Amino acid sequence: MSLNNLADYLQKRFHKHYQIHDLEEAIGLHRAALEPYPSGHSDRDSSLHLLALCLVNRYDRQGDVADLEKAATFARTALEFRLPGHPRRDVCLNNLADDLQKRFHKHDLAQDLDEAIELHRAALELRPIGHSERASSLRLLALCLSNRYDKQGLAIDLAEALSLARETMKLCPPGHTDHGVSLNTLADS
């Protein structure tokens, strides 16, 4: 079993039981999994991506901004390995955008939100109609645009956020597991 697999199991257990020691161990294992690979090695992307996810989970749980900063750094580095055409590039784009949106909420830096919007747009392009994560991408982009409208007051951001939220509702009709969260997105826009 690889270190990343064991760390993944621990992260899953963390999401079920919320025991911080599982997350701490997963972070340590992901760091150890990076050691055998030199900095330019293509196999680093998965470890970097998974480490970033663990760090942002710890940030969400404990609020240590250093974890958020490290998560954004590792997510950005993982994205550098997942060039256009990589089958999982959309996931890295989305996760880095999420990290930057969280950082925007913490530090109120407009450039973080602007970059998050651009990254969500890029992820959405890689998630065409019929893609299982399209509704999520639409929803997250709508939320970022709504945040920017709240900050800057540009009507075009609000109009686009509403349009995206309505498209999300079409993909998540009543009875869909994400219907409630889609309704909230529409209401927040």
N, C-alpha and C positions, 0 to 999 in steps of 0.2 A: 504494500500500500504506500502511495506517495505521501509526502508531507502535506501537500495541498489537499489531497483527499481527506486525510485525517482532520485537517483544519476546517474543511468544508463541513464535515460531520459535526464538529464542535460548534460551528457557527449555526448550523441548523438546530442543534440542541439549545443553543442560546436563544434563538427565536421562539422556541417552544417554552422554555422554563425561565428565561431571563436571568440566568446565573452568570454574573460578570466573569467569573473565573474561566468559564468556557470560552468566552470571547478573548480574554487575555491569552489563554493557551493557543487559540487559533491565530492570533496576531504573531505570537512567537514562532509558531510553525511556518506561517507564511514568510516571515523574515528569514528563517533558516532555509526555506526552499529557494530563496533568491541567491544564497551564498555560492552555490556551485557554478552559477552562470556569470560570465563577465558582463559588464555594463551594456554592451551592444548586442548581446545574445538574444535571438528571436524568441526563445522559450521563456524569457522574463515577463512577457506581457501578461500572461495568465496570473502569475504570482503577484505582480504589481497591482493588477486589477482587483484580485481577491483581497489583498492586503488593504487596499484603499476602501473596499466595502466594509471590512472589519473595523477599520479606524473610524469611518463615518458612523457605523453602528454604535461604537463606544462614545463618540461625540454626542450622538442622539440621546444616549443613556446618561452620560456624566457631564456633558457640556464643556469639556476641555477644548478650547479653541485650537490648541496645538494639534489635536487629533484631526480636526477639520482641515487645518493647513496641510498636514502631512497627507491626508486623504486626497486633497485636490492635487498635490504635487505628484503622488503616485498614479492617480487617475490620468493626469496629463501625460506622464511618461508612458503609461500603458497605451494610451491613444497614439503616441508617436510610433509604436510598433504595429499598430493595427491600421495600416495605410488603406486608402480607398481600394475597395475590392475585397478586403478581409471580411469573412462571413460574420464576424461578431463586432464589427466597428460600431454599429448602431448602439450596442450596449455600452461601450466605452464613452461614446458621445453623450448618451443619456445620463450616465452616472457622473461624469465630470460636470455636466450642466446642473445636475441636482446639487453637487457639492458647491458649485459657485452660487447657486441660488441661496443655499443655506448661509454661505459666507456673506452674501448681500444682506440677508436679514440680520446678521450679526454686526457687520461693519458699515452697512449703508453705503457701499461703494457702487455707483452706477455702472462702472465698467464691468463688474462681476455679473450684474444682471444682464447687461447688453451681450456679454459673451455667452451667458447661459441661454439666452434667446437664440443666438446664432447656432449654438451647438444643438439645441432642441430642434431647430429647423433642419439642420443637417441629418439628425437622427430620423426625423419624420420623413425625409426624402428616401431614406433606406427602409422605411416601413410603409410600403404602398397599401392600397386598399386590399383587404384580405389578410394582411399581416396580423398575427396574434397580439402584437404590442402597439398597433396603430392607435387605438383608443387612448392608451396610456400616454403616448407621445403627444397626441392632440391636447389632452388634459393638462399635461405639464407645461406645454408651450402656452396654452391659454392662461394658466396661473402666472407664468412669468410676465406675459404681456399685461395682465391685470395689475401685477405689482408695479410694472413700469408706468402704467397709466396713473396709479395711485401716487407715484413719486413725481411724474413729470406732467401729467394732465393732458397727454396727447390723445385726442379723440380717436385717431386711427388705431392706436393700440387697443383701446376698449372695443372698437368695432371688430377688430380681428379676433380678440379674445372671445367675444360673444359668438362669432361665426365658428370658431374652433370648438367652443363648448357645445354648440348646437350639433355640430358634426359628431362630437363624442356621444351625445345623447342618441343619435341615430344608430351608432354602433353598440350602444348599451341600453337597449329598450327595457321596459319593466320586466322583471324576472332575471335579467342578467346580473351576475355577481357584482359588477361595477356600476350598476345603475344608480345607487345611492351616492357614491362619490362623484359620479358624473353630474347628478343633480346639484350637488354642492358646488362644483366648479362653475356650472351655469349661474347659480345664485350669486356666487362671489364675483363673477365677471361684471 
